[in-house]
Amino acid sequence: MAHAPGTTLCDGRKGRTVKFTVTIDGPAAAGKGTVARAIAAEFGFAHLDTGLLYRAVGRRVLEGVPPETAASTLRHGDVVRDDLRTPEVSRVASEVAALPEVRRALVEFQREFASRDGGAVLDGRDIGTVICPDAEAKFFVTASDAARAHRRWLELTAAGHDVTEAGVIKDIRERDARDASRRDAPMRVATDAMILDTSDLDVNEMSAFALAAVRTRLEDSQQDGGSGAGK
């Protein structure tokens, strides 16, 4: 059985312990990964892009593996493949993410990661509501459909994919609908999450907001009897 997210950890730089988990939820191309990577780099936390887990399952399904088998036998090598960000994999990832048996198979993996030594930041769609409901800091990162579609279109065309911006916005809206309406762990805003709208923010601005918020939570945790790991 997994430990509760946010275990007490050692911060070697300060010679203190830190108990901290950060969750970042939100729709595709809103900037979740950008914010998560900035937090991980600043505070020395481990980072897990949970969307890659579902993309890895989706890729294996495309190769003929049943969804539940693909999820329950997932290995590190499956998650670091370089063919997980194609439009086809994205579509199937969203479809398998709606399957309760797939989500159940991956819950333990994510909770174990959240409780690892050194603190953790996880981004996905149900991290703050289902995976780590007691996380010390929660964000819901969002942006307009147009802003998200443009970002994803730039990413895909830079990688050599032949897609149109109109097609990308259609795919994004369809995925949003699937993610928000699935019966098991739908995407929604946690009641205690900080909402960050990145529609008109650049990378530095969105990162600065999140870093300041996490630093405040770390300081509050220290004052409440825990101890912080911020720089």
C-alpha positions in Angstrom: 0.0 0.0 0.0 1.3 3.5 -0.9 2.4 5.9 1.8 0.3 9.1 2.2 1.5 11.8 -0.3 3.9 14.3 1.2 6.1 12.1 3.4 8.7 13.7 5.7 11.9 14.1 3.7 15.5 15.2 4.1 16.7 18.5 2.5 20.5 18.1 2.4 21.1 21.7 1.4 19.6 23.0 4.7 20.1 20.0 6.9 16.4 19.9 7.6 13.5 17.7 6.8 10.8 18.7 4.3 7.2 17.4 3.9 5.9 18.6 0.6 3.9 17.6 -2.4 2.8 19.9 -5.2 0.0 18.9 -7.6 -0.7 20.7 -10.9 -3.9 19.9 -12.8 -5.5 21.3 -16.0 -6.3 20.8 -19.6 -3.9 20.1 -22.5 -1.4 22.8 -23.5 -2.3 25.1 -20.6 1.3 25.2 -19.3 1.2 22.4 -16.6 4.5 20.9 -17.6 6.2 24.3 -17.8 5.1 25.2 -14.3 5.9 21.8 -12.9 9.4 21.8 -14.3 10.1 25.3 -12.9 9.0 24.2 -9.4 11.0 21.0 -9.6 14.1 22.9 -10.7 13.8 25.7 -8.1 13.1 23.5 -5.0 14.8 20.3 -6.0 11.6 18.2 -6.2 11.2 15.2 -8.3 8.8 15.7 -11.3 6.3 13.3 -12.8 4.3 14.2 -15.9 1.5 11.8 -15.4 0.1 12.4 -18.8 3.1 10.5 -20.1 1.8 7.4 -18.3 -1.4 7.5 -20.2 0.4 8.3 -23.5 2.6 5.3 -22.9 -0.4 3.1 -22.3 -2.0 4.5 -25.4 1.1 3.7 -27.5 1.1 0.1 -26.3 -2.7 -0.1 -27.1 -1.9 1.0 -30.6 0.6 -1.8 -30.8 -2.1 -4.3 -29.8 -1.8 -4.6 -26.1 -5.1 -4.6 -24.1 -5.5 -1.4 -22.1 -5.6 -2.9 -18.6 -2.6 -5.1 -19.4 -0.7 -2.1 -20.9 -1.3 -0.1 -17.7 -0.6 -2.9 -15.2 2.7 -3.9 -16.8 4.0 -0.4 -17.6 7.7 0.0 -17.3 10.1 3.0 -17.2 11.2 2.3 -20.7 7.6 2.7 -22.0 7.4 6.2 -20.5 10.6 7.6 -22.0 9.9 6.6 -25.6 10.3 9.4 -28.1 7.1 8.6 -30.0 4.5 9.5 -27.3 3.6 13.0 -28.4 2.0 12.3 -31.7 -1.7 13.3 -32.4 -2.7 9.6 -32.7 -1.1 8.7 -29.3 -2.8 11.8 -27.7 -6.2 10.7 -28.9 -5.8 7.1 -27.7 -4.3 8.3 -24.4 -7.4 10.3 -23.7 -9.6 7.4 -24.5 -7.8 4.9 -22.3 -7.6 7.5 -19.5 -11.4 7.2 -19.3 -11.2 3.5 -18.5 -11.6 2.9 -14.7 -9.4 -0.2 -14.9 -6.5 1.8 -16.5 -6.7 4.6 -13.9 -6.8 2.1 -11.0 -3.7 0.4 -12.4 -1.8 3.7 -12.4 -2.9 5.2 -9.1 -0.4 3.2 -7.0 2.5 4.2 -9.4 1.6 7.9 -9.0 1.1 7.8 -5.2 4.4 6.0 -4.7 6.1 8.7 -6.7 4.4 11.4 -4.7 5.8 9.9 -1.5 9.4 9.6 -2.6 12.4 11.1 -0.8 13.1 14.8 -1.7 9.6 16.1 -2.3 7.6 15.8 -5.5 5.6 17.7 -8.1 3.1 15.9 -10.3 1.1 17.3 -13.2 -2.0 15.8 -14.7 -5.8 16.0 -14.6 -6.8 14.4 -11.3 -3.7 14.7 -9.1 -5.1 17.2 -6.6 -8.5 15.7 -6.5 -7.8 11.9 -6.5 -4.1 11.0 -6.4 -2.9 13.4 -3.8 -5.9 15.1 -2.2 -3.9 16.1 0.9 -1.0 17.8 -1.1 0.5 20.8 0.5 0.2 23.0 -2.6 -2.3 22.6 -5.5 -2.6 24.4 -8.8 -5.1 24.3 -11.6 -3.5 25.7 -14.7 -5.7 26.7 -17.6 -5.8 28.9 -20.7 -8.2 29.8 -23.5 -8.9 27.3 -26.2 -7.2 29.5 -28.8 -4.1 30.0 -26.7 -3.7 26.3 -26.0 -4.4 25.3 -29.6 -1.8 27.7 -30.9 0.8 26.4 -28.4 0.1 22.8 -29.3 0.1 23.6 -33.0 3.6 25.2 -32.7 4.8 22.2 -30.8 3.5 19.7 -33.3 4.6 21.5 -36.5 8.1 22.0 -35.0 8.2 18.2 -34.5 7.3 17.7 -38.2 3.7 16.8 -37.9 1.4 18.0 -40.7 -1.5 19.5 -38.7 -3.7 22.6 -38.9 -4.4 25.0 -36.1 -8.1 24.5 -36.7 -7.7 20.7 -36.4 -5.7 21.1 -33.2 -8.3 23.2 -31.5 -11.0 20.7 -32.5 -8.9 17.9 -31.0 -8.3 19.9 -27.8 -12.0 20.6 -27.3 -12.9 16.9 -27.8 -10.3 15.9 -25.3 -11.4 18.5 -22.8 -15.0 17.1 -23.1 -13.8 13.5 -22.6 -11.6 14.4 -19.6 -14.3 16.5 -17.9 -17.2 14.1 -18.5 -15.6 10.7 -17.7 -17.2 8.9 -14.8 -14.0 7.9 -13.1 -11.8 10.8 -11.8 -13.0 13.5 -14.2 -10.9 16.6 -14.6 -12.1 19.3 -12.2 -10.7 22.1 -10.0 -9.9 21.0 -6.5 -11.7 23.2 -4.0 -8.3 24.2 -2.4 -6.4 24.7 -5.7 -4.9 28.0 -6.8 -6.1 28.8 -10.3 -3.5 30.1 -12.8 -4.8 31.3 -16.2 -1.8 31.4 -18.5 -3.6 32.7 -21.6 -1.7 36.0 -21.7 1.4 34.9 -19.7 4.8 34.0 -21.0 6.9 31.2 -19.5 8.7 33.5 -17.0 5.4 35.1 -15.8 3.6 31.8 -15.2 6.6 30.3 -13.5 7.1 33.3 -11.2 3.5 33.1 -10.0 3.8 29.4 -9.1 7.2 29.7 -7.5 6.1 32.5 -5.2 3.0 30.5 -4.2 5.0 27.4 -3.4 7.6 29.3 -1.5 4.9 30.9 0.6 3.4 27.5 1.3 6.8 26.1 2.3 7.3 29.0 4.7 3.9 28.5 6.2 4.6 24.8 6.6 7.8 25.6 8.5 6.1 28.1 10.8 3.3 25.5 11.5 5.9 23.1 12.8 7.2 21.5 9.6 10.2 22.8 7.8 10.7 24.3 4.3 13.0 23.4 1.5 12.9 26.6 -0.5 15.9 28.5 -1.7 
